[in-house]
Amino acid sequence: MKRRLPFQVKLFLSLVFFSCLLLALLGAILFHFIDRQLHHDLGQRARVQASEIALMPGLADKVAARDITGIARLIQPLRAESDASYIVIGDTREQHLYHSESPERLNLPMIGGDNAEVLKGKTIISIRKGGIGVSLRSKAPIFNAQHQVIGIVSVGYLTSYIANINARILWQSGLYGIGLLLLLFIFSWLFTRNLKKQMFRLEPKDIAQLVLQQKALLEAMYEGIFAVNAEKQLILINRAARELLDIRQSEKELIGKPLDEVLQTSPGFFSQRYTSISSGSHDQIAVLNHREVIVNRVAIEVEPNVESGWVYSFRDKNDINTLSSQLSQIKRYADNLRIMRHEQLNWTATLVGLLQMKHYDEAIRYIQAQSDGAQKVLDFVSARFTSPALCGLLLGKYVSAREKGVELLFDPACQLTQMPLTLNETELMSVIGNLLDNAVDATLKAPVPAAVELYISDRNQELLIEVADRGCGVDDAMKPHIFQQGFSSKPDTGNEITGSEHGIGLFLVAGYIDKAGGNIEITDNTPQGTIFTVFIPFKPSVRQG
């Protein structure tokens, strides 16, 4: 398998390559401008020198007289002061009268073929190959007293001389470039290392995968989640949060907005202080967009103990209350089973004692006495209801009520052989169980506890459930609110997070009935108490219980 270079190494090499390429390009451009400027400056310098030599007093006379020795004595001091590669004096026949570098070329023709314009009285600058090599030179005419051209002055710089100057400049620039390149190497390495640290030592593909996983995870979560930065601007919000808080805008429209423009929060939502920044807060009650929720808050720490933002997760407080009620109902089922087990153990212990003492007649009478009532209830329930789970629930409620001193009476016309398709067995048990629990609790508050009556029927193409008690009753002012979540006339024994254990049962009952397409009625009993009546119609297609 081909080994891939780490992101830090690839980024470092890319920066180094780009830096080298950029320096090379800048060097080439700089060399081009320097070379052009150097040619221009040396050309102008040669022009000035040629023009000044042509105007020297006495030079025109010596050129006209072809006084080679006199010309040499006149020009030689200037040659020692000039930085030019050579100085040449010629006549109108283009023959050398003076050559600073090659005296043997005297009386020989001047080479280059660029004298025509000079003989016309013009000063020129050109690059030509002369007797000692290619050079950048300037030629000026020598005029006599009648302003006639009688000679030529040529001052030149060999291209090899210019190349040496360029090489010296290039070498110096190269040293600076190498130093700059070393600095760029160090900067690139430190930059890539710091960038890798900021990326938590992860590769880009790992970060991309984490982002995709985070997005999928946030969208799949049932809890609402949003995050803010240090300026309290929204940086993240998932679909569940928007749905729970009834926010219509998309995530892209919300990102970057101040949180107070998106949510209506409870006072002091951001001013809470905790003993530890890193621990955050958990299971705090808050109000977001007029909805009571349970919030968890965790700090975003890019640096230790420095808050750079917060992540909030929340869920509807009503969901917690509902779950608490369902767990409480299961707990009551378990308590009923324990009561039945405890009662059976007592009966068994008594029976064992009688048998050990060989009081067989008393044992038989005890068995008949104890099982007579329970057997009747068992036989009735088993015969009238086809659901084993419902039979177990009713027997448990019967025993539980008797333990509390309340008798549970079953109407002789009870029967249930089929169930609505819109209501499953668990929901039916929740409806009946909650209604019976409320009836027993209400009966216990009466001065003289009376029986609780239950009627269940599947006749007339509808499920009818009727639970009647002779307890304390329900005030007329409370009846419109009795099926609302959290409403209860019982003392509040809950805690801040889960809420009261009461006020949930009838809410669940009403919810299941409404989902099944039925309705529930509450009326007063005679002489006192309450009657709850449930109607759930059957669908054309039914299933056997």
NORUR-V785250 format. One record per residue. N is the residue number from 1. RES is the residue in one letter. OMEGA is omega in radians with two decimals (999 if undefined). D_FIRST is the distance of its C-alpha to the first C-alpha in Angstrom with 2 decimals. Layout:
((N:RES:OMEGA:D_FIRST) (N:RES:OMEGA:D_FIRST))
This chain:
((1:M:-3.11:0.00) (2:K:-3.11:3.79) (3:R:3.14:6.26) (4:R:3.09:9.20) (5:L:3.08:12.65) (6:P:-3.12:15.08) (7:F:-3.12:17.85) (8:Q:-3.14:20.46) (9:V:3.14:19.00) (10:K:3.13:18.45) (11:L:3.12:21.97) (12:F:3.13:23.43) (13:L:3.12:22.17) (14:S:3.12:23.40) (15:L:3.13:26.74) (16:V:3.13:27.10) (17:F:3.14:26.43) (18:F:3.12:28.82) (19:S:3.11:31.35) (20:C:3.13:31.32) (21:L:3.14:31.70) (22:L:3.11:34.46) (23:L:3.11:36.25) (24:A:3.12:36.11) (25:L:3.11:37.52) (26:L:3.11:40.16) (27:G:3.13:41.02) (28:A:3.12:41.54) (29:I:-3.14:43.71) (30:L:3.12:45.59) (31:F:3.14:46.22) (32:H:-3.12:47.54) (33:F:3.14:49.95) (34:I:-3.14:51.06) (35:D:3.13:51.73) (36:R:3.13:53.66) (37:Q:3.13:55.61) (38:L:3.09:56.35) (39:H:-3.14:57.71) (40:H:-3.11:59.82) (41:D:-3.14:61.19) (42:L:3.08:62.00) (43:G:3.12:63.55) (44:Q:3.12:65.81) (45:R:3.10:66.65) (46:A:-3.14:67.61) (47:R:-3.14:69.68) (48:V:-3.12:71.56) (49:Q:-3.13:72.29) (50:A:-3.13:73.44) (51:S:-3.13:75.70) (52:E:3.12:77.22) (53:I:-3.12:77.89) (54:A:-3.11:79.55) (55:L:-3.13:81.93) (56:M:3.12:82.93) (57:P:3.08:86.74) (58:G:-3.09:88.11) (59:L:-3.11:84.98) (60:A:-3.13:86.37) (61:D:-3.11:89.61) (62:K:3.10:87.88) (63:V:3.14:85.58) (64:A:-3.14:88.62) (65:A:-3.07:90.43) (66:R:3.11:87.32) (67:D:-3.06:87.83) (68:I:-3.12:84.65) (69:T:3.13:85.64) (70:G:3.11:86.65) (71:I:-3.13:83.40) (72:A:3.14:81.42) (73:R:-3.11:83.51) (74:L:-3.01:82.93) (75:I:-3.00:79.16) (76:Q:3.09:78.11) (77:P:3.11:78.41) (78:L:-3.14:76.21) (79:R:-3.12:73.62) (80:A:-3.12:73.31) (81:E:-3.04:72.57) (82:S:3.06:70.15) (83:D:-3.14:66.38) (84:A:3.14:66.40) (85:S:3.12:65.24) (86:Y:3.00:68.64) (87:I:-3.08:71.93) (88:V:3.04:73.82) (89:I:3.12:77.36) (90:G:3.12:78.48) (91:D:-3.09:81.58) (92:T:3.06:82.01) (93:R:3.08:81.60) (94:E:3.07:78.05) (95:Q:-3.10:78.90) (96:H:2.97:77.75) (97:L:3.11:80.43) (98:Y:3.05:78.07) (99:H:-3.04:74.47) (100:S:-3.03:73.23) (101:E:-3.09:70.58) (102:S:3.14:72.10) (103:P:-3.12:75.92) (104:E:-3.12:75.99) (105:R:3.11:75.19) (106:L:-3.11:78.60) (107:N:3.05:80.50) (108:L:-3.11:77.35) (109:P:3.05:75.95) (110:M:-3.05:73.40) (111:I:3.05:69.97) (112:G:3.09:67.81) (113:G:-3.11:69.99) (114:D:-3.08:69.92) (115:N:-3.05:73.57) (116:A:-3.13:75.14) (117:E:-3.13:74.50) (118:V:3.13:75.66) (119:L:3.06:78.92) (120:K:3.08:79.47) (121:G:-3.11:79.44) (122:K:3.04:75.88) (123:T:-3.05:73.40) (124:I:2.99:69.91) (125:I:-3.10:66.41) (126:S:3.03:64.27) (127:I:-3.08:61.60) (128:R:3.04:63.00) (129:K:3.14:62.83) (130:G:-3.09:65.96) (131:G:-3.11:67.47) (132:I:3.09:65.06) (133:G:3.13:61.91) (134:V:-3.09:60.30) (135:S:2.98:61.47) (136:L:-3.00:61.85) (137:R:3.07:65.64) (138:S:-3.13:68.45) (139:K:3.14:71.86) (140:A:3.13:75.11) (141:P:3.04:78.60) (142:I:-3.09:81.63) (143:F:3.01:84.75) (144:N:-3.10:88.40) (145:A:3.12:91.21) (146:Q:3.11:91.61) (147:H:3.05:87.93) (148:Q:-3.13:87.14) (149:V:-3.13:83.89) (150:I:-3.13:84.80) (151:G:-3.08:81.47) (152:I:2.99:77.72) (153:V:3.13:75.73) (154:S:3.07:72.01) (155:V:-3.06:69.69) (156:G:3.05:66.08) (157:Y:3.12:62.74) (158:L:3.12:60.61) (159:T:3.07:57.08) (160:S:3.07:55.92) (161:Y:3.11:57.65) (162:I:3.13:55.93) (163:A:3.10:52.57) (164:N:3.09:53.24) (165:I:3.11:53.98) (166:N:-3.13:50.79) (167:A:3.13:48.79) (168:R:3.10:50.41) (169:I:-3.13:49.67) (170:L:3.12:46.11) (171:W:3.11:45.62) (172:Q:3.11:46.99) (173:S:3.12:44.89) (174:G:3.10:41.81) (175:L:3.09:42.53) (176:Y:3.13:42.78) (177:G:3.11:39.62) (178:I:3.09:37.68) (179:G:3.11:39.13) (180:L:3.14:38.22) (181:L:3.07:34.67) (182:L:3.09:34.36) (183:L:3.11:35.75) (184:L:3.07:33.25) (185:F:-3.12:30.39) (186:I:3.13:31.88) (187:F:-3.12:32.53) (188:S:-3.14:29.04) (189:W:3.12:27.51) (190:L:-3.14:30.10) (191:F:-3.13:29.76) (192:T:3.12:26.00) (193:R:3.12:26.37) (194:N:3.10:29.26) (195:L:3.10:27.52) (196:K:3.10:24.58) (197:K:3.11:27.28) (198:Q:3.12:29.03) (199:M:3.11:25.87) (200:F:3.09:25.79) (201:R:-3.12:22.56) (202:L:3.05:20.74) (203:E:-3.14:18.29) (204:P:3.14:19.90) (205:K:3.08:17.85) (206:D:3.12:18.95) (207:I:3.11:22.46) (208:A:3.12:22.50) (209:Q:3.11:21.49) (210:L:3.12:24.19) (211:V:3.12:26.71) (212:L:3.11:26.19) (213:Q:3.13:26.43) (214:Q:3.14:29.51) (215:K:3.12:31.14) (216:A:-3.13:30.67) (217:L:-3.13:31.90) (218:L:-3.13:34.91) (219:E:-3.12:35.89) (220:A:-3.07:35.63) (221:M:3.09:37.76) (222:Y:-3.14:41.41) (223:E:3.03:42.55) (224:G:-3.12:43.26) (225:I:2.96:41.20) (226:F:-3.10:41.82) (227:A:3.10:41.03) (228:V:3.07:42.99) (229:N:-3.07:42.41) (230:A:3.11:44.84) (231:E:3.13:47.13) (232:K:3.02:47.32) (233:Q:-3.09:45.59) (234:L:3.11:43.65) (235:I:-3.13:39.87) (236:L:3.02:38.82) (237:I:-3.08:40.64) (238:N:-3.07:39.45) (239:R:-3.12:41.09) (240:A:3.13:42.88) (241:A:3.13:44.54) (242:R:3.14:45.82) (243:E:-3.12:47.19) (244:L:-3.08:48.83) (245:L:3.07:50.46) (246:D:3.09:51.38) (247:I:-3.03:49.58) (248:R:-3.08:49.41) (249:Q:3.08:47.25) (250:S:-3.12:43.51) (251:E:-3.12:41.06) (252:K:3.12:40.59) (253:E:-3.07:44.38) (254:L:-3.06:44.69) (255:I:3.11:41.96) (256:G:3.13:43.61) (257:K:3.02:47.10) (258:P:-3.05:49.17) (259:L:-3.11:49.14) (260:D:3.03:52.93) (261:E:-3.10:52.82) (262:V:-3.07:50.59) (263:L:2.94:51.96) (264:Q:-3.04:55.39) (265:T:3.09:54.88) (266:S:3.13:57.40) (267:P:3.12:59.17) (268:G:-3.11:57.36) (269:F:-3.13:53.97) (270:F:-3.05:52.33) (271:S:3.12:54.91) (272:Q:3.12:54.04) (273:R:-3.06:53.31) (274:Y:-3.08:51.62) (275:T:-3.11:51.53) (276:S:3.13:47.80) (277:I:-3.04:45.75) (278:S:-3.10:42.52) (279:S:3.14:44.17) (280:G:3.11:45.35) (281:S:-3.07:47.69) (282:H:3.03:47.52) (283:D:3.08:49.77) (284:Q:3.11:52.12) (285:I:3.11:54.59) (286:A:3.10:54.52) (287:V:3.12:55.76) (288:L:-3.11:53.45) (289:N:3.09:55.02) (290:H:3.10:57.97) (291:R:3.14:55.79) (292:E:-3.06:55.87) (293:V:3.05:52.39) (294:I:-2.95:50.76) (295:V:2.92:48.38) (296:N:-3.10:45.67) (297:R:3.13:44.78) (298:V:-3.10:41.86) (299:A:2.97:41.52) (300:I:-3.07:38.60) (301:E:3.02:38.15) (302:V:3.03:35.92) (303:E:-3.09:37.80) (304:P:3.05:39.43) (305:N:3.08:42.87) (306:V:-3.11:42.87) (307:E:3.02:43.21) (308:S:3.12:41.33) (309:G:-3.12:41.96) (310:W:3.01:42.39) (311:V:-3.13:40.84) (312:Y:2.97:43.44) (313:S:-3.08:43.08) (314:F:3.08:46.21) (315:R:-3.10:47.67) (316:D:3.14:51.08) (317:K:3.12:53.63) (318:N:3.11:55.20) (319:D:3.11:52.06) (320:I:3.12:52.35) (321:N:3.13:56.04) (322:T:3.12:55.43) (323:L:3.12:52.88) (324:S:3.13:55.34) (325:S:3.13:58.07) (326:Q:3.07:56.03) (327:L:3.10:55.15) (328:S:3.12:58.83) (329:Q:3.08:59.80) (330:I:3.11:57.50) (331:K:3.11:59.01) (332:R:3.07:62.44) (333:Y:3.13:61.46) (334:A:3.10:60.38) (335:D:3.10:63.65) (336:N:3.11:65.61) (337:L:3.11:63.97) (338:R:3.11:64.75) (339:I:3.13:68.34) (340:M:3.12:68.70) (341:R:-3.14:67.19) (342:H:-3.14:69.52) (343:E:3.12:72.51) (344:Q:3.10:71.66) (345:L:3.10:71.30) (346:N:3.12:74.76) (347:W:-3.11:76.28) (348:T:-3.14:74.64) (349:A:3.12:75.86) (350:T:-3.13:79.38) (351:L:3.12:79.36) (352:V:3.12:78.13) (353:G:3.14:80.92) (354:L:3.14:83.59) (355:L:3.13:82.37) (356:Q:3.10:82.33) (357:M:3.10:85.90) (358:K:3.03:86.74) (359:H:-3.01:88.04) (360:Y:-3.13:86.89) (361:D:3.12:89.20) (362:E:3.14:88.08) (363:A:3.13:84.42) (364:I:3.14:85.04) (365:R:3.13:86.87) (366:Y:3.12:84.08) (367:I:-3.13:81.42) (368:Q:-3.11:83.55) (369:A:-3.07:84.20) (370:Q:-3.04:80.59) (371:S:-3.07:79.01) (372:D:-3.11:81.69) (373:G:-3.12:80.48) (374:A:-3.13:76.75) (375:Q:3.12:76.96) (376:K:3.13:78.76) (377:V:-3.14:76.03) (378:L:3.14:73.33) (379:D:-3.12:75.12) (380:F:-3.10:75.73) (381:V:-3.11:72.15) (382:S:-3.10:70.69) (383:A:-3.00:73.12) (384:R:-3.06:72.75) (385:F:-3.08:69.01) (386:T:-3.13:66.35) (387:S:3.11:63.38) (388:P:-3.13:62.83) (389:A:3.12:61.03) (390:L:3.08:64.00) (391:C:3.12:66.43) (392:G:3.12:64.68) (393:L:-3.09:64.77) (394:L:3.09:68.48) (395:L:3.11:69.41) (396:G:3.12:67.53) (397:K:3.12:69.28) (398:Y:-3.13:72.59) (399:V:-3.13:72.26) (400:S:3.13:70.97) (401:A:3.14:73.88) (402:R:3.09:76.38) (403:E:3.13:75.04) (404:K:3.13:75.76) (405:G:-3.13:79.22) (406:V:3.13:78.57) (407:E:3.08:79.16) (408:L:-3.11:76.81) (409:L:3.08:78.77) (410:F:3.10:77.24) (411:D:-3.12:79.22) (412:P:-3.10:80.49) (413:A:-3.13:79.25) (414:C:2.96:75.59) (415:Q:3.07:73.07) (416:L:-3.14:69.44) (417:T:3.12:68.05) (418:Q:-3.08:65.62) (419:M:3.07:63.53) (420:P:3.08:62.64) (421:L:-3.06:59.23) (422:T:-3.11:58.75) (423:L:3.13:59.17) (424:N:-3.04:57.09) (425:E:-3.14:58.41) (426:T:3.14:56.88) (427:E:3.10:58.37) (428:L:3.12:61.74) (429:M:3.10:61.79) (430:S:3.13:61.02) (431:V:-3.09:63.90) (432:I:-3.10:66.43) (433:G:-3.14:65.32) (434:N:3.12:65.60) (435:L:3.12:68.97) (436:L:3.12:70.35) (437:D:3.11:69.14) (438:N:-3.14:70.81) (439:A:3.13:73.97) (440:V:3.13:74.20) (441:D:3.13:73.60) (442:A:3.14:76.29) (443:T:-3.13:78.69) (444:L:3.12:78.36) (445:K:-3.12:79.60) (446:A:3.12:82.81) (447:P:3.10:85.96) (448:V:-3.11:86.31) (449:P:3.09:83.01) (450:A:-3.09:83.36) (451:A:3.00:81.22) (452:V:-3.07:78.13) (453:E:-3.12:78.24) (454:L:3.08:75.32) (455:Y:3.11:75.46) (456:I:-3.11:72.53) (457:S:3.05:73.09) (458:D:3.13:71.15) (459:R:3.05:74.26) (460:N:3.05:75.01) (461:Q:3.03:71.38) (462:E:3.07:70.35) (463:L:-3.12:69.25) (464:L:3.10:71.94) (465:I:-3.14:71.52) (466:E:3.13:74.44) (467:V:-3.10:74.60) (468:A:3.05:77.97) (469:D:3.08:79.01) (470:R:-3.13:82.20) (471:G:-3.05:80.63) (472:C:3.12:81.13) (473:G:-3.13:80.09) (474:V:3.12:78.21) (475:D:3.13:79.95) (476:D:-3.14:80.23) (477:A:-3.11:78.58) (478:M:-3.04:75.49) (479:K:3.14:75.06) (480:P:-3.04:73.29) (481:H:-2.94:70.66) (482:I:3.14:70.25) (483:F:3.10:67.08) (484:Q:-3.11:65.33) (485:Q:3.10:62.42) (486:G:-3.14:63.57) (487:F:-3.13:67.27) (488:S:3.04:69.19) (489:S:-3.11:72.66) (490:K:3.10:71.35) (491:P:-3.13:70.79) (492:D:3.14:67.37) (493:T:-3.08:65.56) (494:G:3.08:62.04) (495:N:-3.03:59.93) (496:E:-3.01:58.62) (497:I:-3.04:55.16) (498:T:-3.11:55.81) (499:G:-3.13:59.28) (500:S:3.07:62.26) (501:E:3.13:61.93) (502:H:3.11:64.83) (503:G:-3.12:64.95) (504:I:-3.04:61.84) (505:G:-3.12:63.21) (506:L:3.05:65.41) (507:F:3.09:62.75) (508:L:3.13:60.35) (509:V:-3.12:63.18) (510:A:3.13:63.99) (511:G:3.13:60.33) (512:Y:-3.11:59.89) (513:I:3.13:63.21) (514:D:3.12:62.50) (515:K:-3.13:59.13) (516:A:3.13:60.97) (517:G:-3.14:63.49) (518:G:3.09:66.38) (519:N:-3.12:68.64) (520:I:-3.14:70.28) (521:E:3.10:73.83) (522:I:-3.14:75.60) (523:T:3.13:79.35) (524:D:3.08:81.96) (525:N:3.12:83.22) (526:T:0.07:86.89) (527:P:3.11:88.42) (528:Q:3.13:85.31) (529:G:-3.01:81.58) (530:T:3.05:78.88) (531:I:3.02:77.67) (532:F:-3.12:74.09) (533:T:-3.10:73.79) (534:V:3.08:70.53) (535:F:3.08:70.43) (536:I:-3.10:67.26) (537:P:3.05:67.81) (538:F:2.98:66.16) (539:K:3.12:64.12) (540:P:3.12:65.28) (541:S:-3.09:62.48) (542:V:3.07:62.70) (543:R:-3.10:60.92) (544:Q:3.09:62.62) (545:G:999:62.60))
